[in-house]
Amino acid sequence: MSDMADIQSTAWTRPQDWLSLLAGLYLALSPLWVEIDTTGTWAMVLIGAAIGVMAIIALATPGAYIDEWMTALGGVAAIVAPWVFTYTDANAAAWTSWITGGVTVVAALAALPASRSVYRHEHHMV
């Protein structure tokens, strides 16, 4: 097995999941430095925390491919949050949501093939 395959199939080593974790943490903590109302603050904190938790699950269990889909869904939630929670006029907060959401979606979907491969290998569905 190649070194890259080892990185993709070993717990706590998949770079895409680390990127999702960092994006989730950044989103959750960003109300500390961006100006936003209370509703937007809670939305960013809760969506960011959910992304972070899902990324930790993906890091701990590389074959949990359903979690990659859920992480991508968290990224989509971050992207639509400025409209749903009406903070598009708070430019820094809105752009933070859009960028971290986009990064999360791309990272989670990039991790999906490796995660499915690990799942299939673990369950002898090769």
N, C-alpha and C positions, 0 to 999 in steps of 0.2 A: 504494500500500500504506500502511496506517495505521501510526502510530508503534508501537502495541502489537504489530502483526504483525511489524514490524522487530525489536522486542525479542525476540519469540518465535523468530525464524528466524535471528538473527545469533549467531555464536559468542561465548561468554563474556558473554551478556547476559540469559539466561533466569532470572528471579527464582526460579522453583521449584527449579532445579538449584543455585543458590547456597544456597537454604535446605537442600536435601539435603546439600550439602557441609558447611555449618555444623553440621548435626545429626550427621553422621558424625564430624566432628572433635571435637565436644563429647563424643560417646559414647566415642571412642577415648582422649581425654585425661581423662575423668572419674575413672578409678581414682586419679588423683593427689590428688583431694579427697574421694572417697567411700570409706568403709571396706568392703572386699570381700576375699574370699579369692583365692588365686592362680588357681584355675580361672576364677572369675568375671572376674578382671582380664584374663586372656588372651582370654576370650570377648568382653568389651566392646571391648578394643583391636582385635582382629582383625575383628570385625563392623563397628565404627566405621571402621576403615581401609578395609575393602572398600566400604562405602557412600561414603566420601570419594573413592576411586579411580573408582567408577562415576559419581559426580557430576561429576568432572573430565572424564571421557570424554564425558558428556552435554553439558557446557558447551562442550567443544572441537568436538564434532560434533553440531549441533542436530538432524540428521536420523536419529540413531541411536536409533530408537524402541524397539528391543529392549533397549537399555541402561536405558531408563526402567522397563521391566518388571523387570529385574534389580535396579535400585535399590529398587523397591518390595518385591521379595523380600528384600533386605537389611534393609529396615525390618521385615518380618514376622519375620525371624530375630532382630532386636533385641527384638521384643515377646515372643517365646517363650523367649528366652535365660534369663531368671531361673528358669524352671521346668526347662528342659533342663539347665542348669548349676548348679542348686540354690542360687541366691542370693536367693530371694524373702524370706528372713528379714533380709537386708541392705536395709532399706527404701530408703535413698537410692539405692543402686545399682540396685535393682529398678525404682523409679520413674523413674530416669534412662533405663533401657533401654526401659521402656514408652512414655514420652513422646517420646524421640528416635525410637523406632521408628514411633510413630504419625505424628509430623511427617513423617518420611521417606516413609512410604506415601502420605500425602495429597499431599505435594509432587510425588512421582514420578508419581502417577496424574493430577495436575492438569497436568503437563507433557506427558503422553502425546498428547493430541490435536494440540498444536502440533508435536510431534516427528514424528508420523505425517504431518502435512501437509507439513512440510519434506521428509521422505523421499519422499513422492509427487511433490512438485514437482521435486526433484532427479532423480528417475527417470522423469519425464514420465508419471506415472500419474494425472494430475489428472483 
